[in-house]
Each structure stands twice: as C-alpha cells, then as structure tokens.
C-alpha cells in the first residue's frame, strides 16, 4: 500500500473521533465497562436513534466491539490499545479551565485528578506517582522505551502478582495521563497492579465514574508517605 493510500485510511479512521458525540462515547467507555446504547445516549445527551448511528460507525470502524446478552446489546472499547489511544489523545488536546460551581463538583473533579482507572490500569496522580516510584527503585527501565527490570519482576512476585500478558499486548507500556500530562503504567503490568489494588481494598470505585477512593494501604505499592497522604480523600 502506498503512503498516500495509508494517509487516506488514517484520515478516514481519524474522522470517527472528529465528532463530539462519538468522542464523548469513547471517553465514557474508558471505565472499562460495557455500556448500553441508552446509557450512552444519556451521557452524550442525544436521542436513542442518534446514538445508535454513532455506535454503529464506531463498531464498524473497529474502535468499539459489540457484546450481546439475549436481546440486550452492549458496547465497549475494542481493547486496551484503543483505550490508551483515547487517553493519549485526550491528554494532548488543549484543556480549557473549567470552573466548578459547587462543592460537589469540586469534590468530583479533585477525586478524578487524584486517582482513577484508565480502562484497566491506574491513572491520575496515583498512576503517575506509581510510575515515578517504580522508576526510582529501579523496577522500571526507561533507557529504551519502557521495560520491567528483573528487580521489578521480583517485586511483583513479592506482592503475589503474576503477570500474564494476553497475545498482542505489551508486558508494560506507558500511557500519557490526561490530567497530569505525564506517563502512567499500562500494559499487562498496569492491569495487574490495578486489579491487585482493587482486590486488596487499597483503592475502591467511587460510584458514577472512573474516580477511585484511595486508602492508606496503597503505600504497599511502594509510594512515599508524603505522596500517600496527598492521595487520601479530603475530610
């Protein structure tokens, strides 16, 4: 295929995200769940027929995949690579300063920035702090991209984490954080760390979004005491 033909294909693919409704759908699906068309129509503030048209385009274009249970249709992001692409694009987009006009809005904004999921791995200040701590301790090597060191493998084993990357998925990769504008950890390692933290109650989902509540036990991830203190919810 010629470079010109590849460019045309890339442009056609990019046009799928060049729409506010479709972009909103993809951002909502970063929580890793499968959503119904009705739920996504509510989030995007469009009608059911309109959201169905957009979902069909995204499924046909390979950004979303369809899950059916009986008569019910759900959609979700096609996979972790798609999620990391969406998060990375959102991080690179110019950000407008939003004014929170209520205590509840301020609380939600701060919680989202402190800790959240990015598909199946940790993001926000927590995710970036984890990447920094692992780097400082020699668990990650950034000399040629990003790689887990032997010390990193031993540390995961000590935590009781077994990394089993799926076919076609990197063991570890960086993902540009949308709020911190610095990398957090994705790939099989990022997913394993997130799952471990949720399983042990170091973090827990806050209903209504991707934000996570952090407990003091998150220090088990090797984070400095001062960083853990900053991540704890305000009281």
ZIWORA-V16031 format. One record per residue. RES is the residue in one letter. OMEGA is omega in whole degrees, 0 to 359 (999 if undefined). NEAR is the number of other C-alpha atoms within 12 Angstrom. D_CENTER is the distance of its C-alpha to the mean C-alpha in Angstrom with 1 decimal. Layout:
res=RES omega=OMEGA near=NEAR d_center=D_CENTER
res=RES omega=OMEGA near=NEAR d_center=D_CENTER
//
This chain:
res=X omega=180 near=8 d_center=32.7
res=X omega=179 near=8 d_center=33.6
res=X omega=179 near=9 d_center=31.3
res=X omega=179 near=10 d_center=32.3
res=X omega=177 near=11 d_center=31.3
res=X omega=179 near=12 d_center=27.9
res=X omega=178 near=13 d_center=27.5
res=X omega=179 near=14 d_center=28.5
res=X omega=179 near=16 d_center=25.9
res=X omega=180 near=15 d_center=23.1
res=X omega=179 near=14 d_center=24.4
res=X omega=179 near=16 d_center=24.6
res=X omega=181 near=20 d_center=21.0
res=X omega=180 near=21 d_center=19.8
res=X omega=177 near=19 d_center=21.9
res=X omega=180 near=30 d_center=19.7
res=X omega=182 near=30 d_center=17.2
res=X omega=179 near=17 d_center=20.2
res=X omega=185 near=18 d_center=20.5
res=X omega=181 near=18 d_center=19.3
res=X omega=180 near=28 d_center=19.1
res=X omega=177 near=36 d_center=17.2
res=X omega=178 near=32 d_center=14.6
res=X omega=178 near=28 d_center=14.3
res=X omega=182 near=42 d_center=13.9
res=X omega=178 near=45 d_center=11.1
res=X omega=179 near=37 d_center=9.2
res=X omega=183 near=34 d_center=10.3
res=X omega=176 near=41 d_center=9.2
res=X omega=177 near=41 d_center=5.5
res=X omega=175 near=35 d_center=6.7
res=X omega=181 near=30 d_center=7.8
res=X omega=169 near=30 d_center=11.4
res=X omega=184 near=29 d_center=14.3
res=X omega=173 near=29 d_center=15.9
res=X omega=178 near=27 d_center=19.5
res=X omega=180 near=33 d_center=20.9
res=X omega=179 near=24 d_center=22.5
res=X omega=182 near=24 d_center=19.4
res=X omega=176 near=34 d_center=17.8
res=X omega=179 near=25 d_center=21.2
res=X omega=180 near=19 d_center=21.3
res=X omega=183 near=26 d_center=18.0
res=X omega=179 near=27 d_center=19.1
res=X omega=175 near=19 d_center=22.6
res=X omega=181 near=22 d_center=24.4
res=X omega=178 near=18 d_center=26.8
res=X omega=178 near=19 d_center=26.2
res=X omega=181 near=15 d_center=28.1
res=X omega=181 near=20 d_center=26.1
res=X omega=179 near=30 d_center=22.6
res=X omega=178 near=26 d_center=24.1
res=X omega=180 near=19 d_center=25.1
res=X omega=180 near=34 d_center=21.7
res=X omega=178 near=39 d_center=20.1
res=X omega=178 near=23 d_center=22.9
res=X omega=183 near=26 d_center=22.3
res=X omega=177 near=34 d_center=18.6
res=X omega=179 near=25 d_center=19.6
res=X omega=181 near=17 d_center=22.5
res=X omega=176 near=24 d_center=20.6
res=X omega=178 near=23 d_center=18.2
res=X omega=179 near=36 d_center=14.9
res=X omega=173 near=37 d_center=15.1
res=X omega=186 near=27 d_center=17.0
res=X omega=176 near=27 d_center=19.4
res=X omega=180 near=20 d_center=20.1
res=X omega=174 near=15 d_center=23.5
res=X omega=185 near=11 d_center=25.1
res=X omega=179 near=7 d_center=28.7
res=X omega=185 near=8 d_center=29.1
res=X omega=179 near=14 d_center=25.5
res=X omega=176 near=21 d_center=23.0
res=X omega=173 near=26 d_center=19.2
res=X omega=176 near=38 d_center=16.6
res=X omega=177 near=34 d_center=13.0
res=X omega=186 near=39 d_center=11.0
res=X omega=180 near=28 d_center=13.2
res=X omega=182 near=31 d_center=11.0
res=X omega=179 near=35 d_center=8.4
res=X omega=177 near=29 d_center=10.2
res=X omega=180 near=32 d_center=9.9
res=X omega=181 near=36 d_center=6.2
res=X omega=176 near=41 d_center=6.5
res=X omega=181 near=30 d_center=9.6
res=X omega=179 near=37 d_center=8.6
res=X omega=180 near=40 d_center=6.4
res=X omega=178 near=28 d_center=9.4
res=X omega=179 near=25 d_center=11.9
res=X omega=180 near=26 d_center=10.9
res=X omega=182 near=25 d_center=11.3
res=X omega=182 near=18 d_center=14.6
res=X omega=176 near=15 d_center=16.0
res=X omega=183 near=11 d_center=18.7
res=X omega=176 near=13 d_center=17.9
res=X omega=179 near=7 d_center=20.6
res=X omega=179 near=8 d_center=21.5
res=X omega=180 near=10 d_center=21.2
res=X omega=177 near=10 d_center=23.9
res=X omega=187 near=13 d_center=23.1
res=X omega=176 near=11 d_center=26.4
res=X omega=179 near=11 d_center=26.2
res=X omega=179 near=11 d_center=25.6
res=X omega=180 near=11 d_center=23.1
res=X omega=178 near=14 d_center=21.1
res=X omega=180 near=16 d_center=21.2
res=X omega=179 near=20 d_center=20.1
res=X omega=180 near=26 d_center=17.0
res=X omega=181 near=26 d_center=16.1
res=X omega=179 near=25 d_center=16.8
res=X omega=179 near=35 d_center=14.8
res=X omega=181 near=36 d_center=11.6
res=X omega=183 near=32 d_center=12.4
res=X omega=185 near=36 d_center=13.5
res=X omega=179 near=45 d_center=10.7
res=X omega=171 near=44 d_center=7.7
res=X omega=170 near=50 d_center=5.0
res=X omega=189 near=53 d_center=1.2
res=X omega=182 near=40 d_center=3.7
res=X omega=178 near=36 d_center=6.1
res=X omega=186 near=46 d_center=5.9
res=X omega=181 near=54 d_center=6.9
res=X omega=184 near=47 d_center=6.4
res=X omega=180 near=39 d_center=9.3
res=X omega=179 near=39 d_center=12.8
res=X omega=182 near=49 d_center=12.4
res=X omega=180 near=49 d_center=9.9
res=X omega=178 near=37 d_center=12.2
res=X omega=178 near=34 d_center=15.2
res=X omega=178 near=40 d_center=14.5
res=X omega=179 near=42 d_center=14.4
res=X omega=182 near=27 d_center=17.6
res=X omega=179 near=27 d_center=19.3
res=X omega=178 near=33 d_center=18.9
res=X omega=182 near=26 d_center=20.2
res=X omega=181 near=18 d_center=23.1
res=X omega=178 near=21 d_center=24.1
res=X omega=180 near=23 d_center=24.2
res=X omega=176 near=28 d_center=21.6
res=X omega=177 near=33 d_center=19.8
res=X omega=183 near=24 d_center=21.8
res=X omega=185 near=21 d_center=20.8
res=X omega=179 near=11 d_center=24.3
res=X omega=188 near=9 d_center=23.3
res=X omega=177 near=14 d_center=19.6
res=X omega=181 near=27 d_center=17.9
res=X omega=175 near=29 d_center=19.4
res=X omega=181 near=34 d_center=19.9
res=X omega=174 near=22 d_center=23.5
res=X omega=177 near=15 d_center=26.0
res=X omega=177 near=19 d_center=25.7
res=X omega=177 near=31 d_center=21.9
res=X omega=179 near=24 d_center=22.8
res=X omega=179 near=18 d_center=25.5
res=X omega=178 near=25 d_center=23.3
res=X omega=179 near=28 d_center=20.9
res=X omega=178 near=17 d_center=24.1
res=X omega=178 near=14 d_center=25.4
res=X omega=183 near=19 d_center=22.5
res=X omega=182 near=18 d_center=23.2
res=X omega=174 near=25 d_center=20.0
res=X omega=181 near=22 d_center=20.8
res=X omega=179 near=28 d_center=18.4
res=X omega=181 near=19 d_center=19.1
res=X omega=176 near=19 d_center=17.2
res=X omega=181 near=16 d_center=17.5
res=X omega=179 near=10 d_center=19.7
res=X omega=179 near=13 d_center=18.2
res=X omega=180 near=21 d_center=15.1
res=X omega=176 near=25 d_center=15.4
res=X omega=178 near=27 d_center=16.1
res=X omega=176 near=37 d_center=14.1
res=X omega=179 near=30 d_center=12.6
res=X omega=179 near=39 d_center=11.3
res=X omega=183 near=43 d_center=8.4
res=X omega=184 near=32 d_center=9.7
res=X omega=187 near=40 d_center=8.4
res=X omega=179 near=35 d_center=9.2
res=X omega=183 near=35 d_center=11.5
res=X omega=183 near=27 d_center=12.9
res=X omega=175 near=25 d_center=13.3
res=X omega=186 near=25 d_center=13.4
res=X omega=165 near=35 d_center=11.6
res=X omega=189 near=45 d_center=9.5
res=X omega=177 near=46 d_center=9.9
res=X omega=182 near=43 d_center=8.3
res=X omega=182 near=37 d_center=10.7
res=X omega=179 near=33 d_center=12.9
res=X omega=179 near=41 d_center=13.5
res=X omega=179 near=43 d_center=10.0
res=X omega=181 near=35 d_center=9.9
res=X omega=180 near=29 d_center=13.4
res=X omega=179 near=42 d_center=13.1
res=X omega=179 near=38 d_center=10.6
res=X omega=179 near=26 d_center=12.9
res=X omega=180 near=29 d_center=15.9
res=X omega=178 near=37 d_center=15.0
res=X omega=182 near=26 d_center=14.7
res=X omega=183 near=16 d_center=17.8
res=X omega=176 near=21 d_center=19.8
res=X omega=177 near=20 d_center=19.0
res=X omega=172 near=28 d_center=17.8
res=X omega=177 near=39 d_center=15.0
res=X omega=182 near=29 d_center=15.1
res=X omega=170 near=26 d_center=13.5
res=X omega=184 near=21 d_center=15.1
res=X omega=173 near=14 d_center=16.3
res=X omega=180 near=15 d_center=15.4
res=X omega=183 near=26 d_center=11.8
res=X omega=184 near=33 d_center=8.5
res=X omega=179 near=35 d_center=10.6
res=X omega=171 near=40 d_center=12.0
res=X omega=183 near=36 d_center=15.6
res=X omega=174 near=38 d_center=16.6
res=X omega=180 near=26 d_center=20.0
res=X omega=181 near=25 d_center=22.3
res=X omega=180 near=24 d_center=21.8
res=X omega=176 near=36 d_center=18.6
res=X omega=178 near=26 d_center=21.2
res=X omega=176 near=26 d_center=21.5
res=X omega=178 near=37 d_center=18.6
res=X omega=180 near=30 d_center=21.1
res=X omega=177 near=28 d_center=20.1
res=X omega=182 near=23 d_center=23.1
res=X omega=181 near=18 d_center=24.8
res=X omega=179 near=13 d_center=24.5
res=X omega=179 near=24 d_center=20.8
res=X omega=180 near=30 d_center=20.5
res=X omega=180 near=20 d_center=22.9
res=X omega=184 near=25 d_center=20.9
res=X omega=181 near=37 d_center=17.8
res=X omega=182 near=28 d_center=20.1
res=X omega=179 near=25 d_center=20.3
res=X omega=179 near=15 d_center=23.2
res=X omega=999 near=6 d_center=26.3
//
